[in-house]
Amino acid sequence: SDFPQDWNDQAALGQYFTGVLVVPTVLCGIGILIAVACACRLCCCHKYSRLEQRPRSCRLFFLAGITTTAAALGLAASVGAVKNGTVIVQEQLDSLAADADSAVSIGHSLTINGKTLDTNFDTIRSTCQDQPGWPMIQDQLKKDQQQVKDLLATISSYQEQVDPLPNDIRNAKEQVTVWVPLLGLILAVPLMLVLATLVFNWLGLTVTRFWGRGNECGRCCGDALALRITAFLALIAIIALSVAWFAELGTAILTADFCVAPNNNTANLALSVSQGNTSASTYVYVEYYIQGVGSSPMEVKLNDATQDLSQLKTEIGKHEQDLKKACPPLSPEVSKSMNSAIAVCQQNVQDAQTLVAPQRIYTYFNSGVQAACSYYVPGIGWLFIVEFVLVIPLLPALLLSANSYYKKLVAFQTTDREPLMAGNVELGASANELHVAQPGVHSAQAMQVEDQDSSRRNSRVQFV
């Protein structure tokens, strides 16, 4: 489906998210049903009362190994995707914050040098207004000083726009630093439950393997680790993974739709946000720097400053000789100070124009978007695939196999260890039960059988 164009259109948003969340909802329901089915199977599982042969654990070892590998791969995929994508985004935000700091410093330098120009004109007025030639240059100086004041107004407007940028960018970086790892941790919680289940399973396999029949510690360990803790954690892990499917698959679909056309989708988001505000400057900047449409208010101010400085420099140079003739007491240092201030302002404006150039800003945006689309989406996709494999075949198989193995083990460890005595096995015993007589003691049934055999032998002898 297409990424929403207007986020203020509630009907369109509802339709979009309904379509996106159908598959995640169905899969989540399937996972929960699997957990319920496993719980019912555990409750109805056969209990082994007597077991003469120790159960084999090869299948359980095999399932535990595969499940551990899958869980570790899924955890590594999620951690790697979050880490790599976050590092790139943070690097871009750091570079952007450094540029914002430079833009603020340039604004301060422009303000200082603009005020220097204004002060120089005040010095010229105070020095030359009593001179005979003052009326000849008064109007021109007044006009030039007004240009300086216009320049200061332009610089002030530029300063207002750039001053909040460093803090805003660093706040954005802090949000990324805090929330993205937290999101990765939340995504990893189901896998952590799986690993916790596997830890108890491996512990039970390792410990009970060295205890023989009749060992009370082995019976208690198998009962606690497998029949209770492992089973409980496995069921919780299946449910948690099923719920994680819903969030992960929905997020992956939403992000993938965004990454199809990130420039247009970002502009549409900015437009939706700006429609409810009194100022639409956010959308203007996004449209200019990302889509290359329109103009940047910041660049407009800088272009105005460039024109003001160029015109001011021309006018001052044109009337410099007239000023010297009309005002001999004026120090040459005033003219040098004005020319120096204009040169510094012109260099500052050029530096600022380089910082806010569309190519430079778009590079930061594109790198951040590419990082998100290249790392987050595939990372979430691989995580979903691993969790799907865990929930559908592996965890239920591991859970049921472990439950069967440990119940057989408990039955084996609780079976009496009396040796079978020749001639003392009760006749007519079934295949599942062997009743063993005590050594040296003949049951009444055994004695009756011996009497019957003796009678048969005597009858045969008499017959012969």
Summary of the structure (lengths in Angstrom):
residues: 464
radius of gyration: 42.5
end to end distance: 99.4
largest distance: 172.0
contacts: 1430
relative contact order: 0.16
helix: 81%
strand: 0%
